[in-house]
Structure formats: C-alpha cells, structure tokens
Amino acid sequence: MRPSLLAAPAVAAALLALAGCSNGPGGNAAGPVPSATEINCEDPSITMAQYTENCTELEEGEGGTAASPASEAPQPIDGGTYTWASGITVTYKVEDYGTFDQTQDWCGDGSCGISQPADSDIGLRYTVSVPADFPGTLEPSGCAGSLSVVNGNDEEALRLYAGDHYSGITGPMLAGATKEGLTQYVIAEAYAGKQFLLSSSCGDTSYSGERALFTGNLG
C-alpha cells in the first residue's frame, strides 16, 4: 500500500491532515507566532510554540491566580489516560512498527518533504469512552489529538499519514459507548528518541478550554 497524506476535510479536523501538502500537524513551527489575542487554543493546527506561549499560562481571576484548564500536568503518551469534567475518557498507547523502509516524496516534487527508509513508523492508538449518563452524543473527530515535537521543527520532525495501520473513529458516539482508533506517523531519523507532546480536547464538550496533555519520547 502506498502511503498517502490524510487530506479529506473530515479527516483533517480529526487527524490534523495537511491541506495542500503542508507538513505534519501543528503547522510550521518556524513561522511567526501570532499574539495571544489571535490564537484559538481549540484550533488543532496551531504550533507547539503557539500553544505553549498562549494556552498554558495562569489566568487572573477575582479570587487571585488560577491555573488554566490547559495547564494540567502531562500524562505519559504511552498508556496515559485522561477524564474530562464531562466524564469522557481517552487513553493513548504507542505502537512501534519499526523503520519506514521506503523513500516517500509526499508531493512528488520534494516541496513538502521526503521521508526516508531509516525514519520511524509509529502508531498512536486511542480509546474513547463515553459515560452511560452522558446527555446526547459525542462527535469523536478530534479525539486523535494533535502531536508536536517539544524542541525542533514539526515540519522536519513528523508527518501524519494514512498507513496500513491507520483507522479513524466515525461518530457520533452514544452514551455508554467505547471506540478505538489509530493515527500513524513517520518520525524523522534526526528526531528519533526526542520528546513529543500530544494535546487533546476530546472530552471538552462545553468548550471550556480543558485540554489533556500527553508526553513521551518517540521514534
């Protein structure tokens, strides 16, 4: 099976697929960082630098300073679990498929990167559970989360693609339901073993900004 970029609109929202052969989720980390007033912290296309600078700071309130919901301590990306105030739970698990074992020019002209045989082929399996007393249904399109490298450039470090192991979750999910999906990434050889951050707002059904963070070394 020839690997392909995930670019369909429905998949793009869920899996951060890149329109026009732009590289991995999070966009271009080397580009200018907008001011805090221009950042939508719920937008999965923002970079790690934008998210860290604008979405994890303490907020002043009438009772003094209070931590933003986005500043929760990160869980391990391999086996970490988070439950939102809504009762929705997501668990992530890393699957290592070894090396990529091929040269892949993603846009055919080198303009959006070329993956190499020595790069790593990584899967992130995610399991979503909706509580039995949840009102209505859950749209799980964003539950795959947004992966970014902690130090470096996202465009160089990783690429989301539709490999042999990829499997998305289609919704809606009913109360009491549990579903499982898997996103697949190529991690560049130069970034193998580096720290990555996965952010997810899967269970934030009230749009409060409550975002779960997961971190670990990949590749």
Solvent accessible surface area in square Angstrom, and as a share of the most:
residue,aa,sasa,rsa
1,M,158,0.70
2,R,178,0.65
3,P,9,0.05
4,S,53,0.34
5,L,31,0.16
6,L,15,0.07
7,A,58,0.45
8,A,54,0.42
9,P,119,0.75
10,A,82,0.64
11,V,38,0.22
12,A,29,0.22
13,A,60,0.47
14,A,15,0.12
15,L,4,0.02
16,L,10,0.05
17,A,11,0.08
18,L,18,0.09
19,A,85,0.66
20,G,81,0.78
21,C,41,0.24
22,S,49,0.32
23,N,8,0.04
24,G,0,0.00
25,P,1,0.00
26,G,2,0.02
27,G,21,0.20
28,N,71,0.37
29,A,25,0.19
30,A,77,0.59
31,G,25,0.24
32,P,131,0.82
33,V,63,0.36
34,P,46,0.29
35,S,61,0.39
36,A,65,0.50
37,T,133,0.77
38,E,123,0.55
39,I,24,0.12
40,N,90,0.46
41,C,40,0.24
42,E,56,0.25
43,D,48,0.25
44,P,50,0.32
45,S,65,0.42
46,I,22,0.11
47,T,9,0.05
48,M,35,0.15
49,A,45,0.35
50,Q,21,0.09
51,Y,8,0.03
52,T,66,0.38
53,E,96,0.43
54,N,28,0.14
55,C,7,0.04
56,T,39,0.23
57,E,103,0.46
58,L,118,0.59
59,E,104,0.46
60,E,137,0.62
61,G,43,0.42
62,E,192,0.86
63,G,87,0.84
64,G,33,0.31
65,T,89,0.52
66,A,62,0.48
67,A,69,0.53
68,S,11,0.07
69,P,50,0.32
70,A,6,0.04
71,S,41,0.26
72,E,80,0.36
73,A,78,0.61
74,P,67,0.42
75,Q,66,0.29
76,P,77,0.48
77,I,4,0.02
78,D,70,0.36
79,G,41,0.40
80,G,3,0.02
81,T,62,0.36
82,Y,28,0.11
83,T,74,0.43
84,W,6,0.02
85,A,100,0.78
86,S,37,0.24
87,G,29,0.28
88,I,0,0.00
89,T,33,0.19
90,V,0,0.00
91,T,45,0.26
92,Y,0,0.00
93,K,102,0.43
94,V,30,0.17
95,E,44,0.20
96,D,102,0.53
97,Y,59,0.23
98,G,35,0.33
99,T,71,0.41
100,F,10,0.04
101,D,106,0.55
102,Q,63,0.28
103,T,86,0.50
104,Q,9,0.04
105,D,40,0.21
106,W,21,0.07
107,C,39,0.23
108,G,62,0.60
109,D,108,0.56
110,G,33,0.32
111,S,88,0.57
112,C,15,0.09
113,G,29,0.28
114,I,81,0.41
115,S,8,0.05
116,Q,83,0.37
117,P,59,0.37
118,A,49,0.38
119,D,10,0.05
120,S,14,0.09
121,D,17,0.09
122,I,3,0.02
123,G,0,0.00
124,L,1,0.00
125,R,75,0.27
126,Y,4,0.02
127,T,42,0.24
128,V,0,0.00
129,S,37,0.24
130,V,5,0.03
131,P,32,0.20
132,A,91,0.71
133,D,124,0.64
134,F,21,0.09
135,P,111,0.70
136,G,58,0.55
137,T,71,0.41
138,L,8,0.04
139,E,106,0.47
140,P,2,0.01
141,S,33,0.21
142,G,37,0.35
143,C,1,0.00
144,A,1,0.01
145,G,7,0.06
146,S,13,0.09
147,L,0,0.00
148,S,8,0.05
149,V,3,0.02
150,V,46,0.26
151,N,115,0.59
152,G,53,0.51
153,N,27,0.14
154,D,1,0.00
155,E,64,0.29
156,E,108,0.48
157,A,1,0.00
158,L,4,0.02
159,R,12,0.04
160,L,1,0.01
161,Y,6,0.02
162,A,12,0.09
163,G,7,0.06
164,D,105,0.54
165,H,83,0.37
166,Y,59,0.22
167,S,55,0.35
168,G,34,0.33
169,I,20,0.10
170,T,109,0.63
171,G,33,0.32
172,P,85,0.53
173,M,2,0.01
174,L,119,0.59
175,A,43,0.34
176,G,48,0.46
177,A,28,0.22
178,T,84,0.49
179,K,78,0.33
180,E,92,0.41
181,G,1,0.01
182,L,1,0.00
183,T,0,0.00
184,Q,2,0.01
185,Y,1,0.00
186,V,4,0.02
187,I,0,0.00
188,A,23,0.17
189,E,105,0.47
190,A,84,0.65
191,Y,28,0.11
192,A,46,0.35
193,G,40,0.39
194,K,101,0.43
195,Q,81,0.36
196,F,0,0.00
197,L,16,0.08
198,L,0,0.00
199,S,12,0.08
200,S,3,0.02
201,S,35,0.22
202,C,12,0.07
203,G,1,0.01
204,D,10,0.05
205,T,56,0.33
206,S,87,0.56
207,Y,180,0.69
208,S,69,0.45
209,G,21,0.21
210,E,29,0.13
211,R,11,0.04
212,A,0,0.00
213,L,14,0.07
214,F,0,0.00
215,T,32,0.19
216,G,19,0.18
217,N,106,0.54
218,L,5,0.02
219,G,43,0.41
